[in-house]
């Protein structure tokens, strides 16, 4: 009957929302662990930015010398494509709001590091698929998930604009693309407030 099928639908939706929350908690715990590890490492000196650097729509090496904290308004996207989910936006069907942005892009497209840093995580994580996390120093992390392939291993240093992964569909999204987050001291913030408007 209709009543029975709508009950099942509601139950399925609740289950899905519950698993989205658990996935996010899993990511939160991972980031806490990475923060603890980062604090135990000695803080590295950051390079002072050069004045008047410009960016393309996708990250490139011209930002390689900038300290992450000085990149607000200069940051470029890790991949070109269409933004289909924004930070703070409610998900279709409920569940926790988006903590990053989803950029719809073709499978296999290059995913670039938005800034210089060290790969601190590079493997599959439930709910996020193939996930790569970069530590940029000063408590700043960038997260790249849903990837088809990861090209860099944990412990590797990368420069802004380096190709770190290939766009895929491993995180359970309906379409191929990149899920991208920025965090400071473990807390997510809106990447669009940091991206160059040029």
N, C-alpha and C positions, 0 to 999 in steps of 0.2 A: 504493500500500500504506500501512498504518498507520504503519510506520516512517518512510516518506518524509514523510507529513503531519506527524508529530510533529517531525521534523527541521526542516521548514519553519516550524512554529510557534515552535520555539526560536530559529531564525534571525530571524524577525520580531520576537520579544520582545527579542532582543539589539539589533536595529536600533533598536527603540523606546527602549530604555534608553539606548543611545548617543546618540540624538537628544535625549532629555531632559537628559542630561549636557551636551551642546553648547549647548542652550537656556540652561541655568543658567550656563554659562561666559560666554555672550553677555551675560546680565543682569549678571553679576559685573563684566565689563569695562566695561559702560555705567556702573555705579554707581561704579567707580573713577574713570572720566572725570568724572562729575558731582562727585565729591568734590574732585578736583583743581581744577575750575572754582570750586567753592564756597570753597575755601581761598584762591583768588586774589582773590575778592571780599572787601571789608572786612566784618568780623563786625558784624552789626547788634545794637543794644541790644535785650534782651528785656524785656518788661513783667513786673513782679512780680505773682504771683497774688494774688487777693483770697481771704480765708479763707471756708471754708464753702460753696463752690460745689458744686451737685449736677448730675448728668447724667441724661438719659433713656437709653433703650436705644440710640438712634441719636444720633450727634454733633449738637450744636446750638451756637448762637452764645454760649451761656453760658461756653464754654471758650475763647472767642476771645482773651482777654487773658492766658492762662496761657503761661508759658515751657514748652516741651515737656518739659524735664527734670523739671519739677514735676508732671507729669500722671500719674505712676504711680499706679494705683488709681482714677483719675478718668476715664480715657479711655472713650469710648463707641464702639460699632460704627459702621462706615461705612454699613451697610445692615442692615435687619432680615431675618432668615431663619434657616435651620438650618445649623449647622456640620457639614460632612460630612468635612472633613479638618483635622487639627490639626497644629500645629508639631511637627516631630520624628517624626511618624508615618510608617511605611513606606508607600510607594505600593503599590496592588494591582499585581501583575505585576513588582515589583522596581523598580530605578532609584533615584535619589537620594531621600532622605527629604524630606518637605514642609518648606519653609523659612518657611512662613506658614500661613494658614488659608484654607479654601475655605468660603464662605457661600452655600449654595443659596438662590436668590431668583428672583422672577419677572423675565422679560425686560422691560426698560424701566423697572424700579424705579430710584428715585433713589439715587445713590451720593454720600455726603457726605464732605467733608474732615474728618478726625478732629481736626485742629488747624489753627491759623493757619500759613500758610507761603507759599512761592513755588513755582509749577509749574516744574519744571526739565526735565521730559520729558513729551511728550504726543503719542504716535504709535504706530503698529503695530510690535510687536517679535515676531519669530518665536518661537513657543512660548508667548507670553504674550498674543497678540492685541493689542487696543487697550489700551495701557498708559499710565497717568498716574502720575508720581512727584512728590511734594511734598517740598521741603526746608524743615524746620522750624527750622533753625539749630542750633547746638551739635552738629553731626554727625548729627542725627536725620533720617531719611527715612521717608515712608510710601508704599507702592506699591499701586496699584489696577489689577488687570488682568482680562482676559477680557471687557471692556466692549463693549457694542453701539455706543455713541457716547461721544466725549470732548467735554466742553463748554468746557474751558479750554485755552488755549494756553500754551506755555512762555514764561516771563517774567511771567505774571499772578500777582498777589498774591491769595490767597483767605483767608477767615476760617473758623474752625471752624464746621461745620454747613452751609457753602456746598455746593450741588449741583455736583459736578465731572464726573459721568459718568452713563451709564445702564447698568444690568446687561445683560449679553449672554452670548454663547457663542462668542467669537472666538478663544479661546486653546486650542482643541482639547479642552476638557473635555466629558464626556458630557452634562452638564446646564447650563442657564443658572445663573449665579451670579457672585459676586465672589471673585477670588483676592486676598488682602490680606496684605502683609508690612510689618513694621517693621524698620528697620535703624539701628544706631548705629555710626558710623565704618566703614560698609560691611558690618558683620556683622549677619546677621539674628538677632532674638530673638523670644521667644514673645509675640505680642500679648495672649494671654489673661492673662498675668501683669500687664498694665497696665490691663486693662479694669475698670471699676467693677463690683463684684459686686452693686450695688443692683438 
